[in-house]
Amino acid sequence: MDEYLTHSQRMNRLARLERIAHRLDDRFRMPLVGLRFGWDSVIGLIPGVGDIATTLPSAFMIYEGAKMGARRRTLLRMGANTAVDFLVGSIPVLGDLFDMQFKSHRRNVKLLRAEVVGPYAVRSA
């Protein structure tokens, strides 16, 4: 935990993570259907390598959450979201459809935002 981060620095880091999550989970929109998906779903189509590659940004988000002072419980929930995304996402076709709906990166940033901006944000100040 980096106890010397200002509120502004935390918000900047969170904004960067939100941009990453948007690119990975919501970057594209299917015409007519309106379903949003991102690079996570596209890269996940590559057998084996794709799901591992999209887990790296999730690990970075968890690392950043720890540096911002997120509670262990929140970090564990983020890890669980990442594990579910990786395990189910590894299933051919079904896993890719699951990825389009589950949006683990968005879930993790939402957890982190609640932690950093919410009632426990003062924890390390």
C-alpha positions as CSV (number, residue, x, y, z in Angstrom):
1,M,0.0,0.0,0.0
2,D,1.3,3.4,-1.0
3,E,0.3,5.6,1.9
4,Y,1.6,8.8,0.3
5,L,-0.8,8.9,-2.7
6,T,-3.0,12.0,-2.7
7,H,-6.6,11.8,-3.5
8,S,-5.9,13.3,-6.9
9,Q,-3.3,10.7,-7.6
10,R,-5.7,7.9,-6.7
11,M,-8.4,9.4,-9.0
12,N,-5.9,9.6,-11.8
13,R,-4.9,6.0,-11.4
14,L,-8.5,5.0,-11.2
15,A,-9.3,6.9,-14.4
16,R,-6.5,5.1,-16.1
17,L,-7.8,1.7,-15.0
18,E,-11.3,2.7,-16.2
19,R,-9.9,3.5,-19.6
20,I,-8.2,0.1,-19.7
21,A,-11.4,-1.7,-18.6
22,H,-13.4,0.2,-21.3
23,R,-11.0,-1.0,-24.0
24,L,-11.1,-4.6,-22.7
25,D,-14.8,-4.9,-22.1
26,D,-16.8,-2.3,-24.0
27,R,-14.7,-0.9,-26.9
28,F,-16.9,-2.2,-29.7
29,R,-20.7,-2.3,-30.3
30,M,-22.5,-4.9,-32.5
31,P,-24.7,-3.1,-34.9
32,L,-28.5,-3.7,-34.6
33,V,-28.0,-5.8,-31.5
34,G,-26.3,-3.1,-29.5
35,L,-24.2,-5.6,-27.5
36,R,-20.9,-4.1,-26.4
37,F,-17.7,-6.1,-26.2
38,G,-14.0,-5.3,-26.1
39,W,-10.5,-6.6,-26.8
40,D,-10.9,-9.2,-24.0
41,S,-13.5,-11.0,-26.1
42,V,-11.6,-10.6,-29.4
43,I,-8.2,-11.7,-28.0
44,G,-9.9,-14.5,-26.1
45,L,-10.7,-16.1,-29.4
46,I,-7.0,-17.1,-29.7
47,P,-6.9,-20.6,-28.1
48,G,-4.7,-20.8,-25.0
49,V,-2.8,-17.6,-25.4
50,G,-5.8,-15.2,-25.6
51,D,-7.2,-15.9,-22.1
52,I,-3.7,-15.7,-20.5
53,A,-3.0,-12.4,-22.3
54,T,-6.2,-10.8,-21.1
55,T,-5.6,-11.9,-17.5
56,L,-2.4,-9.7,-17.3
57,P,-4.4,-6.4,-17.3
58,S,-6.5,-7.8,-14.5
59,A,-3.4,-8.6,-12.5
60,F,-2.3,-5.1,-13.0
61,M,-5.6,-3.7,-11.8
62,I,-5.3,-5.8,-8.6
63,Y,-1.7,-4.6,-8.1
64,E,-2.9,-1.0,-8.5
65,G,-5.7,-1.5,-6.1
66,A,-3.3,-2.7,-3.5
67,K,-1.1,0.3,-4.1
68,M,-4.1,2.6,-3.7
69,G,-4.9,1.0,-0.3
70,A,-7.8,-1.3,-1.2
71,R,-8.9,-3.7,1.5
72,R,-7.8,-7.3,1.2
73,R,-11.5,-8.3,0.9
74,T,-11.8,-6.1,-2.2
75,L,-8.6,-7.4,-3.7
76,L,-9.8,-11.0,-3.2
77,R,-13.1,-10.2,-4.9
78,M,-11.2,-8.7,-7.8
79,G,-9.1,-11.9,-7.9
80,A,-12.2,-14.1,-7.9
81,N,-13.7,-12.1,-10.8
82,T,-10.4,-12.6,-12.7
83,A,-10.3,-16.3,-12.0
84,V,-13.9,-16.8,-13.1
85,D,-13.2,-14.8,-16.3
86,F,-10.1,-16.9,-17.0
87,L,-11.6,-20.3,-16.2
88,V,-14.9,-19.9,-18.0
89,G,-13.3,-17.8,-20.7
90,S,-11.0,-20.8,-21.5
91,I,-14.0,-22.8,-22.8
92,P,-14.1,-22.5,-26.6
93,V,-17.0,-20.4,-28.0
94,L,-19.1,-20.6,-24.8
95,G,-16.4,-18.9,-22.8
96,D,-16.1,-16.1,-25.4
97,L,-19.9,-15.5,-25.1
98,F,-19.6,-15.5,-21.4
99,D,-16.7,-12.9,-21.6
100,M,-19.0,-10.6,-23.6
101,Q,-21.5,-10.5,-20.7
102,F,-19.4,-10.9,-17.5
103,K,-17.0,-8.0,-18.1
104,S,-14.6,-8.8,-15.3
105,H,-12.5,-5.7,-15.9
106,R,-15.5,-3.4,-15.5
107,R,-16.5,-5.3,-12.3
108,N,-13.0,-4.9,-10.9
109,V,-12.9,-1.2,-11.6
110,K,-16.3,-0.8,-10.0
111,L,-15.2,-2.6,-6.9
112,L,-12.0,-0.4,-6.8
113,R,-13.9,2.8,-7.3
114,A,-16.3,2.0,-4.4
115,E,-13.2,1.3,-2.3
116,V,-11.2,4.4,-3.3
117,V,-14.1,6.9,-3.4
118,G,-16.4,5.2,-0.9
119,P,-16.5,5.3,2.9
120,Y,-13.2,3.4,3.4
121,A,-11.2,5.8,1.1
122,V,-9.8,7.7,4.1
123,R,-8.2,4.5,5.4
124,S,-4.6,5.2,4.3
125,A,-4.7,9.1,4.3
